Structure formats: C-alpha cells, structure tokens
Amino acid sequence: MKIQADGDEKISVTLTKKDMTELDITYDELDYANIETRRVIWTILDEAKKLLGKTVSTDNRLLIQASPSADGGCLLQFTQLPEPADTRKRRLIMKKEAEPVLLHALDLNAHIECRKRLTALSHLCVKFEHYVCNGEYYTLLHPMPACDDKLIFALCEFGNALVSPKALMGEIYEYGKLLS
C-alpha cells in the first residue's frame, strides 16, 4: 500500500492486488453502501493518519474516487470537500471511475479493424481483452479514468459499445474463448 498526500485536502492510496487480497475486497465490490467497503476505507484512513500524521474525517464531506489498475489493484483518492452553506446536506461521496466497456463487433472484419485501432489507443486503456462467444466477437475494455467516452467514440464505427453489462460479460467469461 502506497500512501501519499497530494496537498492539504487530498490523499492518494495505491493498492496492489496483494493489498486488495489482504483487505479482502475487490474493485468490483467497492461501494460505500457496503459495510465491507467502509471497513476497508477506515483501515486505509487509519494507516494514512499513522504515516502522514494527517486526519481525514469521514464525518465531513469527503469525495472518494476509485480507479482500477492494470495489476488488479486500484487507486483511491480521498478529497476533503468544503462544507456547504446548508450543513444538513453533509454526506460521503464515493465515485468509481472507468466502468468496463464491452464492444460487440459488427463482424470479423470490424473486430480486426477494431484491434488495429485499439493498438494506437492503448494509452487510454488499463487493459483490453478480445473474445469470441457463440460466433460473435467482443472486446472488453478497461478504460483509464475519464477516458471511456473517448474510447467509445473512437471505436463506435466497429460495433456497439455497452458500458458495464455484467450479465453479458459473465456469459462471455464463462462460455467465450479469449483471443490472443
């Protein structure tokens, strides 16, 4: 776990896959409504306090941003937000960045062309994988934070983009074949 202060109001925490395993949570499970996520966040904030000598209060407005990393870990950013004029509106906000995008290719030729274009766009992705399932071609994209719209726009001519279609992704993982 790498913890660093990015100013007076912001802390960044980089978790590796091993850290996520030790904390017993995955990126997909991160949701502040989930008590396990809150446990992990409190644990991380306690570590940050020990390391940085800086307290981040969950009683005040706090923005938590989560982004997946290529190694199976994630980046968490904690930003203390200013208090609103109406103090009754205090709440904790957690924002996950970069939901997976599934591109369903129009046909094999479109899939091949998509792969070529994706090579030039790899800087916008954490990772991407190509699958064939039931004779259909799919590309699963894990965009960098705030890059999903750019990827969809750049690849939309090759097929239909679906943002985070978990049921279809499960079917592709189970019955599809990973293409190299």
N, C-alpha and C positions, 0 to 999 in steps of 0.2 A: 504494500500500500504506500503510495507516494502522496504526501500532503503538502500543499504549498499555499501561501497567502498571495492573492492576486490583488492586493490593495487592502484598504481598511474594511471594506464591506463584502469582500469576496474571497472564498476559499475553493481551491480545486483539489479533487481527490481522484487519483488514478488507481483503479483496482485491476489487478491481473486476474486471469482465470482462476489461479490458485487462491487469490484473496476472496473471490466470489464463492469458491467451494468452501473455504474456511468460514465464511459468513453465512453459508447455507442459503444462498439466494442466486437467482439467475437474472439477467437483464429483463427477460420477459415477465418475471414476477414482480418487478419494481412497480409499485403503485402505493401511494401514501395512504390509501384507504385500507391497505393490508397491514395488519399488525406486525408481520414479519419484516416488512419494508421499514416500518417505523423503528423496530428494534435495531436493524442494520444502520439506519441513519443516526440514531442516538449513539450507537457504538462508534461510528466514524467520527461524529462530532466530539465525543469524549477523547478520542485519540488526537484529534486536531487541537483540542484545548491543551492536552499534555504536551504536544510537540511545539505548538506555536504560542502557547500562553494566551490564546485568543478565544473568547467565548462567543459562540453563535447561538443565539436564543431562538428556540422554536416557539416561544410564547409571542414573539413579534412576527411581523410579516417576513417571510423567508421564501425565496424562489429557489427551487431545486431543479436543476437541469441534468438529465441523464442521456448519455450518448454511448452506443456500443463501440467497442474497439475490435480491431481485427483479431486479437489473440483470445477473444472470448470473455474479456473483462469489460470494463466500462469506465467512462469519465463522468464524475459527478461534480457539479459546480453549485456551490451554495452562495447565494447573494442576499444580503440583508437589505430589505426594501424599506423606503421611508414610510413612516406612519401616515395613513390617510387622515384627512380632516375629520371624517366621521369614524371614530375609533371602534364603533360597533362592527365594522366591516373587516376586522382582522381575521386572517386565515392563512394557512400554509399552502403554498402552491408547488406542485411538482409537475414538471414538463419533461416528457420523454421526447427526445429528438429522433428523427430519422427512422420512421417505421419502415419495415421491409416493403419493397415494391416487387410485384410479380408481373413480368411482361410475358403475355401469351402471344407468341409469334403467329403471324398470318399463315405462314407455310415454311417449308425448309429453307427456301432461298432467303426469305425475310429473316429467319433465325441466323443464317450465316452472315448476312449483311449487318445484323444487329451485333453479332460478336466482333466483327471488324470495327464498327463504330465504337463499341464499348472499350476496345483497346486504347483508343485515343482519349476516352473519358474516364479512364481508371482512377484518375486523381479525385474524382467526385464520389468514389465508392470506397467503403471499408473493405468489402469483398463482393464477389458475384459468382454465381454458380449456374450452370446450364443443365437442363433436364429434358428428357423425353418421357412422356407418360401417355399411354393409350394413343400413340401415334401423333400426339401434339407436342410442340416444342415450347419450352418455358425458360426464362432467365430470371433467377431470383437475385435481386439487387439489394444490398445493404448500403444505402447512401451515407455519405458524410453528413454531419449536421447541416441542416438548411440547404441541402443540395438535391433533395428528392424531386422538386419541381423542375430543376434544370435537366436532370436525367430523364424524367418522363417526357419533357418537351423534345429533347434530343433523340429519343428512341421511339416516339409515338408512331412514326411512319412504318415501323416494322411490326406493330401489333398493338394489343390492348393492354394498358397498364392498370393493375389493380393494387391499391395500397392496403397492405396488411390483411390479405384474405386468408385467415388462419385455417379454415376448413380445407380449402383447396391446397394450401401449402402442405398440410398434413397428408393429404392424399398423394401429392407428388413425392414427398419424402418416403412414404410407405411403398407406393407402387411404381414410382418413376425410376428411371436409370440416370445416374449422374454422368454427364458427358464430360470428357476431358478437353 
